[in-house]
Amino acid sequence: MSEKVNFGSKIGLIAATVGSAVGLGNIWRFPAEAQANGGAAFLLVYIACVFLLGIPVMVSEFALGRGGRSDAVGVYRNLSPGRPWWLIGALAILASYCILCFYMVVAGWTLEYFLQSLSGALFSDGPDFRAKMVQCVQGTWNPLINTYLMILLNLVVLLAGVRKGIERLSNLLMPLLFVLLIIFIIAALSLPAASDGLRYFLYPDFSKVSPKVVIDALGQAFFSLSLGMGILVTYSSYYPASTRLTRTAVTVSLLDMLVAVMMGIIIFPAIMSFGLSDESLEGATLVFVTLPEVFNNMPAPQLWAILFFLLLMVAALTSTISIAEVTIAFLQDRCRMSRVKATLTALLPLFLFSTLCSLSLSPESSLTVAGASLFDTLDTVATNIFLPLGALGMCIYMGWGAPKGLLRDQITNDGTFRSWVIRPVGIIIRWVAPILIALILISQFVR
Ligand code: PHE
């Protein structure tokens, strides 16, 4: 095994892990899901999912990563040599790479909007932001150039390595992200319809909570916490032996939830105050059409746009580097490549794959699979199928296949302290999580 690096500090490893978790899932998926599925009622279901399932699964991914001290495939090889468990890791790497291909394109859009806000071009063609989005997303050159710039930015950070690249960047960007969120919260709460917006977001409508909503909340929790893709396994293989895994999982999950709720508190007062319709809530439309409309109605629109798209870019960048690190760690540990070679081997093919994803969004494109664009197909297959499958496999391994005592030793740092969570986490990982994840998977096919 190659010499393993560690994160340099506790804050650094938390910043990096939170950086991976906080992404577009918190910013554009969570608020819309919450509002559509019963407001505060959804929030309660979501919190229950995170505590009941998200945190225990995260703890076991950490235990697997730090116990196996390798990449997503290597951990299984180290802990259970000669057995086929490593295939679960291979699936996780495949899932993460598929996600990387299209996530990089979306990251490119965030950069494009940031640059257009800086130059003022975002507001220069009048207030038709929908036409602008079509031009930005479905055009040929603009999205491509920005995707390439984003790949290069990832390359620079990742070439610098785990400590000097990922950790240093996260230490810088995570505090910035929270400062930006606080600025937006203050602005949103001082808008005229702030309390109507909060009521709209948080009004607990328990009649909307159905089994489907619970499954959606679970899926959202897995995506948002970056579970099941080898990301947390890879990052935790860089955790020092003294890191307390349960505490880290709770901190990361709470911060991730906090960002999601903060986004809701920002978005709904803004939308209410400017009387925009419900359909404006959906994913990309929300951030690229509705919010620019909101900013256009506020004093100093350009300033708000710059700050917001900076926030979005920060969230996207710290997520893409974590996804890419899964493949890089694999190439370094399994294929014995140097950091530089592994980074280039992982990222250079993206110039081709992300180009295909981006071009597939144009209405004339023939890059389709069963009628859906390549972009949407990768998104759906990776997020709805590979991701839960990877998580399911990981739980089955940690619950049933892993060497006895791995979870206990990792949770208690080799017995240096006691912990009451070993039993509940064990039960959840053996029984509850596999059953619920299997339900998520099955539900993808019966909808
Ligand atoms: N967790 C990130 C989010 O909430 C998304 C993500 C998905 C990050 C997959 C890494 C890998 O957006």
Residues whose N, C-alpha, C, O or C-beta is under 5 A from the ligand:
A	BS01	LIG	S20 A21 V22 G23 L24 G25 N26 I99 F223 S224 L225 S226 S319 I323
